[in-house]
Amino acid sequence: MRYSSLIFSTSILVNLCAPLSFRWALSLKKWDIFYSNSYF
């Protein structure tokens, strides 16, 4: 019972963090493109 609830809370955390990290990676990529365009 405790083990399954731990898995459940971990999956909820992953589902919450995945879109945030994906958006963060997208913004990081966007800034990377922006800086490379401004340098060259």
Buried (B, 14 or more C-beta within 10 A) or exposed (E): EEEEEEEEEEEEEEEEEEEEEEEEEEEEEEEEEEEEEEEE
